[in-house]
């Protein structure tokens, strides 16, 4: 895995948790907040810590924000400060800016001002949980740029057929990566002649809409 470099501005619960997770995953992480206690709490867990106000032009310039793969703004409770920081980041050539929002109107404003991605964590979690609870055969689902990796159970509509017969890749742009037979914890590499049975667990990759349509039935 290629190590990446991130800067996180604003250390509320979201920014702090994200900093820890990114660092544990082996990335270089700089955190910056005006609150000394919040910054000091992460000193031994991330690459660099800075106590400063990111709404000041000098701060953004000195941090050399263009060197980071992405800068994350976690200051959603202070929209004015977030807008100032976003504007300065754009001026200083930040490569990618992700911003946390707490409302749809805040999200629209941040996109219009140049944010590359806007996150509403509460809504994102609710959306993910709703889908997982509603789609009976899809037990885990990670989506990105129109594609997805998912863990699914084989429904009756696909049972009794081989992967070659189903031709999931050709017809639906979905590839089966791993197979667990029903009642077994052993992971197998399926071949074209592998016949699926109800309750088999598959790890699949491909078009997210196709995955949902194929495996949503009971």
N, C-alpha and C positions, 0 to 999 in steps of 0.2 A: 504494500500500500504506500502510495506517495504521500509524504508528510506535507500538510498544508499549513498555511499561516492565516490566523484570524485575529481580528480586533473586536472586542465587545465593549460598547460604550453604554453604561447604565447597568448597575448591579442590583436590580430588584430580584425577586425570586426567579424570574425567567432568565435574566442575564447570568446570574450566579450558577444556576443549574446547567445552563448551556456551556458556560466556561469550563465547568468541571467535566462534563461529558466529552467535550471536544478535546480537552487535555488528556483524559484517560484513553481516548482513542489514538493518542500518539501525535496529535497536531501541536503546532506552536500557537500559543494563545496569549495575547496581550489584553489585559482588562484595564478599563479606565473609568473612574467615578469620582465625583467631588467629595464623597463620603470616605474619610480615612478608615473607619472601622470595617466597612464593606470591602474595601480594597485589601486591607491587611489580612482579612479572613481568608483570602485566596492566595496570599503570597507564596506559600509552600506548595501550591497545587497547579500553578500555571507558569508560563515562561517569563512573562514580564508584568509588572503592575505599575500603574501610574495614578497618582492622585491629582486630578486636574478637572477643569471645567471645559467640556468639549464644545461649548457654544462660543468659545474664544478662538479667533482666527489663529493666534500664535500657537495654541495647543495643537490644533489640527495640523498646522504646518510642521511643527517639531516632531510630531508622531510619524511623519512620512507615510501617510495612509496609502499611497499608491503601491507600497510594497506588499500589502496584504492580499490574499486571495479573495477575502470578503471582509467587510466591516458590518457588524450587526448593531443596530440601535435598539436598545431595550428600554427606552425612556417614554413609553406610551402614556404614562400618567401626566407628562408635561409636554403637551403638544407644541407649544411655542418653542421650547428648548430643542425638541426633536426636529422641528422644521429648520431652526438655525444650524444645528449640527449637520443635517442632511445637505443643506445648501453649501456649507463649507466643505463637506466631503466631496461634493460634485466639483467644486472649484479647484480642489487640491488633487483631483484625478484619481479618486478611489475607484478601483476596478469593478467592484460589485458591492452594492449596498442592500442589506436586508433590514427591514424595520418592523417592529412590533406595533400592532394597532389594537385598540380596544373597541372600535366601532366601524361600521361600514363607511361612514363619512370620513373618518380619519384615514381609513385605508385608501379611499379615493384621492384624498388630498396628497398623501405620501406618494402615490403612484404618479400623480400629475407633476410633482416636484422632482421626480427622477429616480425614485426608489426602484431597484430591480425586482425586488420581491417584498411583499408585505404579508406578515403572519398575524393571524388572530388565534392564539393558542387555544383559548376556551372553545371557540367554534370549530377549530380543526380537530380537537379531541372529541367533541360531541359528534361531529360528522363521521369520524372514523369508528367510534363506538356504535353509533346508530347503524352503520353499514354492517359491522361485524355481527351485531345482534340480529339484524334483519335477514342477512344472507346466510341461511342455515349451513350450507356446505363450505363456506369460506371462513376459515378460522384465523387467518392472518393475512394481511394485505399491505404491501408497501408500494406506493405509486410514485412515479417520477416521469415527467415530460411525455405523458400519454401511454407509457408502458408501466408494467407492474410485475412484482414478484409476489406470489401468493401461495399459501398452504391451503389446499382444498381437499374435500372428500368427494369421491366419485359418486355421482347421482345415478339413479336407475336408467336414465336416458343414455348414459355412456357405458353402462356395465355390460359385460359379455362380449365386448368388441376389442380387437387388438388396436394398438397405436397406429399400425400401418393402415388398418381399415378406417379408423377415425380421421387420420391425416389432419391432426389438429394444427400442425405448423403450416401446411399448405392452404387449408381452408380458413383458418382463424388467426394465423400469426401467433400461435401459442405453442411453446415448447415445454415438454415434460422433462424436468431436470432430475428429479429423485422420486422414487416410489417406496412407500411403506405399505405392505399388505395389511389388510384389516386384522387387528389383534396382535400385530408384531411391531417391535421397535426397531427392527433391522432396516437400514436404508439400502435400497437397491438401485442400480443403474438400469433403467428399463431399455429394452430394445424394440425394434419394429414389431416383433411377434408377441410382445407382452400383452396379455389379455387383462383388462381391468375388471374389477369386481366392486359391487356396492360396498362402501365403507373403506376402500383403499384410500390412503392419503398420498396426495401428490404435491410436490413443489413445482410450480410452473412459472414460466416467464413469458411475457408477451403483451399484446394489446389489452389494456385494462378493461375496456368495454366488452371484448370477447370473453375474457375470463369470467366476468360477472354473469354474462348471458349463459355461458356453458355450464357453470357450476352453481347457479342460484336455486335450481329446482331441488325439491326434497326427494 
